[in-house]
């Protein structure tokens, strides 16, 4: 500036920067703090906060918000819808403002509300008018008070052991008959068979969620029939993650045969094996509408798998798998799945091995880490009425073509090439037997088969029998022998000479084509050295 005294120099320029701050907490509005009876779908609302560009909304079943199943940091308005909430549960929620300077503090106090306790549950479980043994089903009722067994038998005719029958699996593992007044426990499934379809239309009180967003159901060591206590499906992967379970800790449902399931559906029951005697509960997490990333469970890679099924007049057991996986290890590993017991007298196929806890020695899977030349699997088949049925093998084409796949039959040790024959008929009154599957390189398989040479002369029953028009006759020679195999009719007249000459020791088979013969009973006779045996076969057109 200037004045009469002269012109002064430039004055110092002072500048100031305003430091921004996050916005103040908003005032929460609704649902009102502590309100009850709220629906499973609602909207959270709050009043605007000055200087706010967006809001952070957190919702949890825990007052500490650990964890918060909703943590939404991009809410641009003063409302946030919620859907899919569990009934009969308390929820905590809070909101903070957000602007270019950061996130403000959450509103205080934290608000809470609870949802309606009951919900409508409807559904059906199909049963035929005249059920068979394989029509048993594992069933359950959701809610904290599932009710008596009579709720599951209404409309069946009413007569226990005539019109319906129900069992539970207690700690002993032995099925226990249930009467109409017996109460079903929360999260418990039971075996049920009945006349007519079961129709369910209930309004049960639902289980309250704990702070971790789950509800614990009671279990005991060994086999349990567990059930979903909620009215919506629950992913088993979420149950695994909640309880720190292994890949081999699976649930297995029943629909004529056991199968591993990936979700717990309402109204159903599932076999679950509790290997830890100190564990008395299984936490079932409700599928809340979460913004959290779902935990992914790493599934062990399986190079190939061969399914073995045993089909009888009573049932089909298709829950048996063998194969190769790099995740496999000697002894019990995470791939070894235990085999549940049946609720009735039926056919079963499984692997048997020692179990340290003594509660289960039967397994439905057996994977090896690699084929070191060759591997062999011993498979047990059982049926209390006798092992009469068909063994079927599915997945042979998954096995690399350089490997042979051989079934060693139980009757005569006969090796069967499963690449050309995928099934094997069992016809024996014995109630338990074992077959062996060999997989490996040709040289290794030949060495193993050499060890299986018959130690005596054998003549097997032809297969198929009855037949039209061709069948296969098998026999075993413990040493090099002159063999005569002849077909006779019912009058004792020779109608065909199938084999006549010297053969090496081992197993042999010959095809018999009866297309030029009349229907009826025929006989085939083998003479090898001093061994003579005759069996009957039936040509049925």
FENUR-V528807 format. One line per field, one symbol per residue. ss: DSSP state (2 for helix, 1 for strand, 0 for the rest). phi: phi as a letter, one per 40 degrees, with the letter a starting at -180 (. if undefined). burial: + if it has 16 or more other ideal C-beta (glycine too) atoms within 10 Angstrom, else -. Layout:
# FENUR-V528807
ss: ???
phi: ???
burial: ???
This chain:
# FENUR-V528807
ss: 0110011000000000000000000001110000111100011111000000011111110000000001111110001111000000011111111110011000000011111001001111100000002220111000000001022220000001000111111000001110000010000101111100011111001000000001111100011111100000011222222220000000111100011110110001111111000000111110000000000000000001111111100001100011110000000000000100000000011111000000000110111100000111111111000001111111022200000111110000001110000011111000011111111102222222220000000110001000100111111110001111111110000111111111100111111110000001111111110011111111100
phi: .badchbccccccbbbbcccbcccccccbacddgcbgcccbabcbaccbdgccabbbbbacbccfbcccbabbbccbcaacbbgcccfbcbbaabbcaacchbccccbcccbabcdcbacbbibbcbccbcbdccdbcbabchcbdhccdccbdgchgccgbbaabbbbcccgcdbcbccccccccgbbbcabacgccbbabbcccccccccgbbcbcbbcgcbbcaccccbcbccdccdccbgcccccbbbcbagacacbbacccgbbacbbccbcccbbbcbcccccccccccccccdcbcaabcbbbbbccabbbbabbibacccadgcbcccbccccccacacababbacbdcgcabbbcbabbcaccgabbbcbcbaacchcbibcbbbhdcccdccbcbbbccccbgccbcccbbcaacbbacccaabbbbbbicdcccccccccbdccacbbcccacacbabbabbbabbcadacbbbbbbcccgccbabcbaicbcchcbaacbbbccbccicbbbbbbbgccbabbcbbcbc
burial: ---------------------++-++-+--+------+-+-+-+-+--+-++-+++++++++--+-++++----+--+-+-+--+++++++++++++++----+-++--++++++++-+-+---+-+---+--++++++++++--+-++--++--+---+--+++++++-----+--+-----+-+++++++++++-+-+-+-+-++++---+++++-+-++++++++++++-+-+++++-++-+-++++++++--++--+-+++++++++++++------+++++++-+-----------+++++++++++-++++++++++++--+----++++++++-+++-+++++++------++-++++++++-+--++-+-+++++--++++-+++-++--+---++++++++++++++-+---+-+-+------+-++++++---++--++--+-+--+++++++-+-+---+-++++++--+-+-+++--------+--+------+++---+-+--+----+-+-+++--+-----+++--
